[in-house]
Amino acid sequence: MLWIKSLHLVFVMSWFAGLFYLPRIFVNLAMETDATATTRLLTMARKLYRFTTMLAIPAVLFGAWLLTYGFGRGPGNGWLHAKLALVVLLIGYHHACGSLLKKFEHGQNRRSHRWFRWFNEVPVLLLLAIVILVVVKPF
C-alpha cells in the first residue's frame, strides 16, 4: 500500500505542477499581440496540457487503487468524501483548461489576462483544501 500511496503522491504533485503553470501561459496568451509569440505560447500550452493529462490519469488511478484498501469505510471518514468531491472539481478544472486552450487555438478567447490571473488561483485553493482534509481529517 505504501508504494501505491507514494506513486499517487508523486503523480498528484506533478499534475498540480502542470495545473499551476498552464493558466499562467493563458495569462501570457491573453496579453500577447505578437503572432510569433502567440504561436510559441500555444505550442507550449498544448504540450503542457497533454503532459498534464498523462500525469492526471495515474494520479486518479492510484488514488482509486488506495480506496480498495478500505479507505473511506466506517465512521470518521467524512474527510475522504469531501476530498473526493474536491478531486472531482479538480478534474473539472483540468477539463476547463482544455476548453480554454481550444478557444485560444481558434482565436475565440474573450477573457482578460486579469481573469486568467484569478483562474490561476483555483488549483492553489483546491490543493490547500485537499491537503488540510487529508492531514487534519477534521470530520
TAVENMO-V708762 format. One line per field, one symbol per residue. ss: DSSP state (H for helix, E for strand, - for the rest). burial: 1 if it has 24 or more other C-alpha atoms within 12 Angstrom, else 0. A space follows every 50 residues. Layout:
ss = ???
burial = ???
This chain:
ss = -HHHHHHHHHHHHHHHHHHHHHHHHHHHHHH---HHHHHHHHHHHHHHHH HHHHHHHHHHHHHHHHH----------HHHHHHHHHHHHHHHHHHHHHHH HHHHH-------HHHHHHH--HHHHHHHHHHHHHHH---
burial = 00001011101111111111111111111110000001001101110110 11101101110110000000000000001111110110011011001101 100110000000000110110111011011101100000
